[in-house]
Amino acid sequence: MHELAVSLALIDEAERVARAHGARRIAHLRVLIGPLSGVDGEQLARSYTIARAGTLTAEATLEWSATPIAVRCEQCGATSEVGAQRLLCRACGSWQTRVVSGAELTLQSVELVDATH
């Protein structure tokens, strides 16, 4: 379950932010997960509950949301939302596309408690 390793990395980053701002604890984390990232949001939430023990996030909630998959067409320049199994341009049907969203795993925000700066 690599979601546990992802949870630990998210906690490490959140703690780095908290220490940089002199916070005593963290109240909430918000994470964006793209369907192509290889991370399952439900699994991440479960592993986070285990990983947060003994950290500044011990009482923090984790909120995650999925981002859509979007591609930009190299032929016509259109950007369109697509499915994971069909990365074709919806405007012209070309297979020559580049993923512009949907592969990310982003720590979007960290809510700090008792920050000094």
Rosetta constraint file for C-alpha pairs under 8 A:
AtomPair CA 1 CA 5 HARMONIC 7.90 0.50
AtomPair CA 2 CA 6 HARMONIC 6.40 0.50
AtomPair CA 2 CA 39 HARMONIC 7.99 0.50
AtomPair CA 3 CA 7 HARMONIC 6.00 0.50
AtomPair CA 3 CA 39 HARMONIC 6.48 0.50
AtomPair CA 3 CA 40 HARMONIC 7.36 0.50
AtomPair CA 3 CA 43 HARMONIC 6.28 0.50
AtomPair CA 3 CA 44 HARMONIC 4.99 0.50
AtomPair CA 3 CA 47 HARMONIC 6.36 0.50
AtomPair CA 4 CA 8 HARMONIC 6.24 0.50
AtomPair CA 4 CA 44 HARMONIC 6.84 0.50
AtomPair CA 4 CA 47 HARMONIC 5.05 0.50
AtomPair CA 4 CA 48 HARMONIC 6.78 0.50
AtomPair CA 4 CA 51 HARMONIC 6.93 0.50
AtomPair CA 5 CA 9 HARMONIC 6.24 0.50
AtomPair CA 6 CA 10 HARMONIC 6.17 0.50
AtomPair CA 6 CA 44 HARMONIC 7.46 0.50
AtomPair CA 7 CA 11 HARMONIC 6.14 0.50
AtomPair CA 7 CA 44 HARMONIC 6.47 0.50
AtomPair CA 7 CA 47 HARMONIC 6.53 0.50
AtomPair CA 7 CA 48 HARMONIC 5.16 0.50
AtomPair CA 7 CA 51 HARMONIC 6.50 0.50
AtomPair CA 8 CA 12 HARMONIC 6.12 0.50
AtomPair CA 8 CA 48 HARMONIC 7.56 0.50
AtomPair CA 8 CA 51 HARMONIC 6.13 0.50
AtomPair CA 8 CA 52 HARMONIC 7.79 0.50
AtomPair CA 9 CA 13 HARMONIC 6.25 0.50
AtomPair CA 10 CA 14 HARMONIC 6.10 0.50
AtomPair CA 10 CA 107 HARMONIC 6.94 0.50
AtomPair CA 11 CA 15 HARMONIC 6.01 0.50
AtomPair CA 11 CA 52 HARMONIC 7.06 0.50
AtomPair CA 11 CA 55 HARMONIC 7.88 0.50
AtomPair CA 11 CA 57 HARMONIC 6.93 0.50
AtomPair CA 12 CA 16 HARMONIC 6.21 0.50
AtomPair CA 13 CA 17 HARMONIC 6.37 0.50
AtomPair CA 14 CA 18 HARMONIC 6.17 0.50
AtomPair CA 14 CA 26 HARMONIC 7.79 0.50
AtomPair CA 14 CA 29 HARMONIC 7.79 0.50
AtomPair CA 14 CA 110 HARMONIC 6.34 0.50
AtomPair CA 15 CA 19 HARMONIC 6.05 0.50
AtomPair CA 15 CA 26 HARMONIC 7.84 0.50
AtomPair CA 15 CA 55 HARMONIC 7.99 0.50
AtomPair CA 15 CA 56 HARMONIC 6.39 0.50
AtomPair CA 15 CA 57 HARMONIC 7.70 0.50
AtomPair CA 16 CA 20 HARMONIC 6.18 0.50
AtomPair CA 17 CA 21 HARMONIC 6.43 0.50
AtomPair CA 17 CA 110 HARMONIC 7.79 0.50
AtomPair CA 18 CA 22 HARMONIC 6.06 0.50
AtomPair CA 18 CA 23 HARMONIC 4.94 0.50
AtomPair CA 18 CA 24 HARMONIC 7.38 0.50
AtomPair CA 18 CA 25 HARMONIC 7.11 0.50
AtomPair CA 18 CA 26 HARMONIC 7.02 0.50
AtomPair CA 18 CA 112 HARMONIC 6.41 0.50
AtomPair CA 18 CA 115 HARMONIC 7.50 0.50
AtomPair CA 19 CA 23 HARMONIC 5.93 0.50
AtomPair CA 19 CA 24 HARMONIC 7.92 0.50
AtomPair CA 21 CA 115 HARMONIC 5.60 0.50
AtomPair CA 21 CA 116 HARMONIC 6.10 0.50
AtomPair CA 21 CA 117 HARMONIC 5.07 0.50
AtomPair CA 22 CA 114 HARMONIC 7.64 0.50
AtomPair CA 22 CA 115 HARMONIC 5.00 0.50
AtomPair CA 22 CA 116 HARMONIC 5.05 0.50
AtomPair CA 22 CA 117 HARMONIC 6.42 0.50
AtomPair CA 23 CA 112 HARMONIC 5.98 0.50
AtomPair CA 23 CA 113 HARMONIC 5.71 0.50
AtomPair CA 23 CA 114 HARMONIC 5.16 0.50
AtomPair CA 23 CA 115 HARMONIC 3.83 0.50
AtomPair CA 23 CA 116 HARMONIC 6.40 0.50
AtomPair CA 24 CA 56 HARMONIC 7.16 0.50
AtomPair CA 24 CA 112 HARMONIC 7.81 0.50
AtomPair CA 24 CA 113 HARMONIC 6.17 0.50
AtomPair CA 24 CA 114 HARMONIC 5.77 0.50
AtomPair CA 24 CA 115 HARMONIC 6.74 0.50
AtomPair CA 25 CA 56 HARMONIC 4.70 0.50
AtomPair CA 25 CA 57 HARMONIC 6.45 0.50
AtomPair CA 25 CA 112 HARMONIC 6.23 0.50
AtomPair CA 25 CA 113 HARMONIC 5.35 0.50
AtomPair CA 25 CA 114 HARMONIC 7.24 0.50
AtomPair CA 26 CA 56 HARMONIC 5.66 0.50
AtomPair CA 26 CA 57 HARMONIC 5.07 0.50
AtomPair CA 26 CA 58 HARMONIC 7.95 0.50
AtomPair CA 26 CA 59 HARMONIC 7.48 0.50
AtomPair CA 26 CA 60 HARMONIC 5.73 0.50
AtomPair CA 26 CA 110 HARMONIC 7.13 0.50
AtomPair CA 26 CA 111 HARMONIC 5.91 0.50
AtomPair CA 26 CA 112 HARMONIC 4.60 0.50
AtomPair CA 26 CA 113 HARMONIC 5.68 0.50
AtomPair CA 27 CA 57 HARMONIC 6.83 0.50
AtomPair CA 27 CA 59 HARMONIC 6.59 0.50
AtomPair CA 27 CA 60 HARMONIC 4.26 0.50
AtomPair CA 27 CA 61 HARMONIC 6.46 0.50
AtomPair CA 27 CA 110 HARMONIC 7.72 0.50
AtomPair CA 27 CA 111 HARMONIC 5.41 0.50
AtomPair CA 27 CA 112 HARMONIC 5.83 0.50
AtomPair CA 27 CA 113 HARMONIC 6.34 0.50
AtomPair CA 28 CA 57 HARMONIC 7.81 0.50
AtomPair CA 28 CA 60 HARMONIC 4.80 0.50
AtomPair CA 28 CA 61 HARMONIC 4.77 0.50
AtomPair CA 28 CA 62 HARMONIC 5.96 0.50
AtomPair CA 28 CA 63 HARMONIC 7.59 0.50
AtomPair CA 28 CA 110 HARMONIC 5.90 0.50
AtomPair CA 28 CA 111 HARMONIC 4.95 0.50
AtomPair CA 28 CA 112 HARMONIC 7.43 0.50
AtomPair CA 29 CA 60 HARMONIC 7.01 0.50
AtomPair CA 29 CA 61 HARMONIC 6.26 0.50
AtomPair CA 29 CA 62 HARMONIC 4.88 0.50
AtomPair CA 29 CA 63 HARMONIC 6.16 0.50
AtomPair CA 29 CA 107 HARMONIC 7.38 0.50
AtomPair CA 29 CA 108 HARMONIC 7.70 0.50
AtomPair CA 29 CA 109 HARMONIC 5.85 0.50
AtomPair CA 29 CA 110 HARMONIC 4.78 0.50
AtomPair CA 29 CA 111 HARMONIC 6.39 0.50
AtomPair CA 30 CA 62 HARMONIC 6.03 0.50
AtomPair CA 30 CA 63 HARMONIC 4.83 0.50
AtomPair CA 30 CA 64 HARMONIC 5.73 0.50
AtomPair CA 30 CA 107 HARMONIC 6.16 0.50
AtomPair CA 30 CA 108 HARMONIC 5.38 0.50
AtomPair CA 30 CA 109 HARMONIC 5.13 0.50
AtomPair CA 30 CA 110 HARMONIC 6.59 0.50
AtomPair CA 31 CA 62 HARMONIC 7.55 0.50
AtomPair CA 31 CA 63 HARMONIC 6.26 0.50
AtomPair CA 31 CA 64 HARMONIC 4.66 0.50
AtomPair CA 31 CA 65 HARMONIC 6.56 0.50
AtomPair CA 31 CA 105 HARMONIC 7.15 0.50
AtomPair CA 31 CA 106 HARMONIC 5.56 0.50
AtomPair CA 31 CA 107 HARMONIC 4.60 0.50
AtomPair CA 31 CA 108 HARMONIC 5.25 0.50
AtomPair CA 31 CA 109 HARMONIC 7.19 0.50
AtomPair CA 32 CA 64 HARMONIC 5.71 0.50
AtomPair CA 32 CA 65 HARMONIC 5.18 0.50
AtomPair CA 32 CA 66 HARMONIC 5.85 0.50
AtomPair CA 32 CA 67 HARMONIC 6.48 0.50
AtomPair CA 32 CA 104 HARMONIC 7.20 0.50
AtomPair CA 32 CA 105 HARMONIC 5.69 0.50
AtomPair CA 32 CA 106 HARMONIC 5.06 0.50
AtomPair CA 32 CA 107 HARMONIC 6.56 0.50
AtomPair CA 32 CA 108 HARMONIC 6.46 0.50
AtomPair CA 33 CA 37 HARMONIC 6.77 0.50
AtomPair CA 33 CA 39 HARMONIC 7.04 0.50
AtomPair CA 33 CA 41 HARMONIC 7.03 0.50
AtomPair CA 33 CA 64 HARMONIC 6.94 0.50
AtomPair CA 33 CA 65 HARMONIC 6.10 0.50
AtomPair CA 33 CA 66 HARMONIC 4.82 0.50
AtomPair CA 33 CA 67 HARMONIC 5.99 0.50
AtomPair CA 33 CA 102 HARMONIC 7.48 0.50
AtomPair CA 33 CA 103 HARMONIC 7.56 0.50
AtomPair CA 33 CA 104 HARMONIC 5.91 0.50
AtomPair CA 33 CA 105 HARMONIC 4.71 0.50
AtomPair CA 33 CA 106 HARMONIC 6.65 0.50
AtomPair CA 34 CA 39 HARMONIC 7.89 0.50
AtomPair CA 34 CA 66 HARMONIC 5.53 0.50
AtomPair CA 34 CA 67 HARMONIC 4.91 0.50
AtomPair CA 34 CA 68 HARMONIC 6.68 0.50
AtomPair CA 34 CA 69 HARMONIC 7.08 0.50
AtomPair CA 34 CA 101 HARMONIC 7.19 0.50
AtomPair CA 34 CA 102 HARMONIC 3.97 0.50
AtomPair CA 34 CA 103 HARMONIC 4.71 0.50
AtomPair CA 34 CA 104 HARMONIC 4.97 0.50
AtomPair CA 34 CA 105 HARMONIC 6.22 0.50
AtomPair CA 35 CA 39 HARMONIC 7.46 0.50
AtomPair CA 35 CA 66 HARMONIC 6.83 0.50
AtomPair CA 35 CA 67 HARMONIC 7.07 0.50
AtomPair CA 35 CA 68 HARMONIC 7.32 0.50
AtomPair CA 35 CA 69 HARMONIC 7.03 0.50
AtomPair CA 35 CA 84 HARMONIC 7.34 0.50
AtomPair CA 35 CA 102 HARMONIC 5.56 0.50
AtomPair CA 35 CA 103 HARMONIC 6.34 0.50
AtomPair CA 36 CA 69 HARMONIC 7.71 0.50
AtomPair CA 36 CA 84 HARMONIC 7.14 0.50
AtomPair CA 36 CA 102 HARMONIC 5.58 0.50
AtomPair CA 36 CA 103 HARMONIC 4.41 0.50
AtomPair CA 36 CA 104 HARMONIC 7.49 0.50
AtomPair CA 37 CA 102 HARMONIC 7.10 0.50
AtomPair CA 37 CA 103 HARMONIC 4.45 0.50
AtomPair CA 37 CA 104 HARMONIC 5.73 0.50
AtomPair CA 37 CA 105 HARMONIC 6.31 0.50
AtomPair CA 39 CA 43 HARMONIC 7.87 0.50
AtomPair CA 39 CA 44 HARMONIC 7.18 0.50
AtomPair CA 39 CA 105 HARMONIC 7.90 0.50
AtomPair CA 40 CA 44 HARMONIC 6.08 0.50
AtomPair CA 41 CA 45 HARMONIC 6.17 0.50
AtomPair CA 41 CA 64 HARMONIC 6.58 0.50
AtomPair CA 41 CA 65 HARMONIC 7.63 0.50
AtomPair CA 41 CA 66 HARMONIC 7.84 0.50
AtomPair CA 42 CA 46 HARMONIC 6.36 0.50
AtomPair CA 43 CA 47 HARMONIC 6.14 0.50
AtomPair CA 44 CA 48 HARMONIC 5.90 0.50
AtomPair CA 45 CA 49 HARMONIC 6.48 0.50
AtomPair CA 45 CA 62 HARMONIC 6.71 0.50
AtomPair CA 45 CA 64 HARMONIC 7.99 0.50
AtomPair CA 46 CA 50 HARMONIC 7.03 0.50
AtomPair CA 47 CA 51 HARMONIC 6.13 0.50
AtomPair CA 48 CA 52 HARMONIC 5.91 0.50
AtomPair CA 48 CA 62 HARMONIC 7.62 0.50
AtomPair CA 49 CA 53 HARMONIC 7.46 0.50
AtomPair CA 52 CA 56 HARMONIC 7.67 0.50
AtomPair CA 52 CA 57 HARMONIC 5.47 0.50
AtomPair CA 52 CA 58 HARMONIC 4.85 0.50
AtomPair CA 52 CA 59 HARMONIC 7.82 0.50
AtomPair CA 53 CA 57 HARMONIC 7.50 0.50
AtomPair CA 53 CA 58 HARMONIC 4.95 0.50
AtomPair CA 54 CA 58 HARMONIC 5.89 0.50
AtomPair CA 57 CA 61 HARMONIC 7.91 0.50
AtomPair CA 67 CA 101 HARMONIC 7.29 0.50
AtomPair CA 67 CA 102 HARMONIC 5.66 0.50
AtomPair CA 68 CA 81 HARMONIC 6.67 0.50
AtomPair CA 68 CA 82 HARMONIC 7.87 0.50
AtomPair CA 68 CA 101 HARMONIC 6.72 0.50
AtomPair CA 68 CA 102 HARMONIC 5.40 0.50
AtomPair CA 69 CA 81 HARMONIC 5.56 0.50
AtomPair CA 69 CA 82 HARMONIC 5.69 0.50
AtomPair CA 69 CA 83 HARMONIC 6.55 0.50
AtomPair CA 69 CA 84 HARMONIC 6.96 0.50
AtomPair CA 69 CA 99 HARMONIC 7.34 0.50
AtomPair CA 69 CA 100 HARMONIC 7.62 0.50
AtomPair CA 69 CA 101 HARMONIC 5.28 0.50
AtomPair CA 69 CA 102 HARMONIC 4.07 0.50
AtomPair CA 69 CA 103 HARMONIC 7.51 0.50
AtomPair CA 70 CA 79 HARMONIC 6.65 0.50
AtomPair CA 70 CA 80 HARMONIC 5.34 0.50
AtomPair CA 70 CA 81 HARMONIC 4.18 0.50
AtomPair CA 70 CA 82 HARMONIC 5.75 0.50
AtomPair CA 70 CA 99 HARMONIC 5.93 0.50
AtomPair CA 70 CA 100 HARMONIC 5.59 0.50
AtomPair CA 70 CA 101 HARMONIC 5.11 0.50
AtomPair CA 70 CA 102 HARMONIC 6.46 0.50
AtomPair CA 71 CA 79 HARMONIC 5.53 0.50
AtomPair CA 71 CA 80 HARMONIC 5.62 0.50
AtomPair CA 71 CA 81 HARMONIC 6.50 0.50
AtomPair CA 71 CA 82 HARMONIC 7.07 0.50
AtomPair CA 71 CA 87 HARMONIC 6.82 0.50
AtomPair CA 71 CA 88 HARMONIC 7.69 0.50
AtomPair CA 71 CA 89 HARMONIC 7.01 0.50
AtomPair CA 71 CA 97 HARMONIC 5.84 0.50
AtomPair CA 71 CA 98 HARMONIC 5.25 0.50
AtomPair CA 71 CA 99 HARMONIC 4.33 0.50
AtomPair CA 71 CA 100 HARMONIC 5.30 0.50
AtomPair CA 71 CA 101 HARMONIC 7.07 0.50
AtomPair CA 72 CA 77 HARMONIC 6.13 0.50
AtomPair CA 72 CA 78 HARMONIC 5.66 0.50
AtomPair CA 72 CA 79 HARMONIC 4.28 0.50
AtomPair CA 72 CA 80 HARMONIC 6.65 0.50
AtomPair CA 72 CA 89 HARMONIC 7.26 0.50
AtomPair CA 72 CA 97 HARMONIC 5.41 0.50
AtomPair CA 72 CA 98 HARMONIC 5.25 0.50
AtomPair CA 72 CA 99 HARMONIC 6.45 0.50
AtomPair CA 72 CA 100 HARMONIC 6.46 0.50
AtomPair CA 73 CA 77 HARMONIC 4.82 0.50
AtomPair CA 73 CA 78 HARMONIC 5.37 0.50
AtomPair CA 73 CA 79 HARMONIC 6.33 0.50
AtomPair CA 73 CA 89 HARMONIC 5.72 0.50
AtomPair CA 73 CA 94 HARMONIC 7.06 0.50
AtomPair CA 73 CA 95 HARMONIC 7.93 0.50
AtomPair CA 73 CA 96 HARMONIC 6.11 0.50
AtomPair CA 73 CA 97 HARMONIC 4.36 0.50
AtomPair CA 73 CA 98 HARMONIC 6.50 0.50
AtomPair CA 74 CA 96 HARMONIC 5.60 0.50
AtomPair CA 74 CA 97 HARMONIC 5.48 0.50
AtomPair CA 74 CA 98 HARMONIC 7.21 0.50
AtomPair CA 75 CA 94 HARMONIC 6.94 0.50
AtomPair CA 75 CA 96 HARMONIC 6.79 0.50
AtomPair CA 75 CA 97 HARMONIC 7.94 0.50
AtomPair CA 76 CA 91 HARMONIC 7.89 0.50
AtomPair CA 76 CA 92 HARMONIC 7.05 0.50
AtomPair CA 78 CA 89 HARMONIC 7.27 0.50
AtomPair CA 78 CA 91 HARMONIC 6.57 0.50
AtomPair CA 79 CA 89 HARMONIC 7.50 0.50
AtomPair CA 80 CA 89 HARMONIC 6.58 0.50
AtomPair CA 80 CA 90 HARMONIC 6.09 0.50
AtomPair CA 80 CA 91 HARMONIC 7.63 0.50
AtomPair CA 81 CA 90 HARMONIC 7.83 0.50
AtomPair CA 82 CA 86 HARMONIC 6.35 0.50
AtomPair CA 82 CA 87 HARMONIC 5.93 0.50
AtomPair CA 82 CA 88 HARMONIC 7.21 0.50
AtomPair CA 82 CA 89 HARMONIC 7.91 0.50
AtomPair CA 82 CA 90 HARMONIC 7.49 0.50
AtomPair CA 83 CA 87 HARMONIC 6.52 0.50
AtomPair CA 87 CA 95 HARMONIC 6.94 0.50
AtomPair CA 87 CA 97 HARMONIC 7.03 0.50
AtomPair CA 87 CA 99 HARMONIC 7.94 0.50
AtomPair CA 88 CA 93 HARMONIC 5.66 0.50
AtomPair CA 88 CA 94 HARMONIC 5.68 0.50
AtomPair CA 88 CA 95 HARMONIC 4.82 0.50
AtomPair CA 88 CA 96 HARMONIC 7.36 0.50
AtomPair CA 88 CA 97 HARMONIC 6.58 0.50
AtomPair CA 89 CA 93 HARMONIC 4.72 0.50
AtomPair CA 89 CA 94 HARMONIC 5.25 0.50
AtomPair CA 89 CA 95 HARMONIC 6.55 0.50
AtomPair CA 89 CA 96 HARMONIC 7.79 0.50
AtomPair CA 89 CA 97 HARMONIC 6.63 0.50
AtomPair CA 99 CA 103 HARMONIC 7.71 0.50
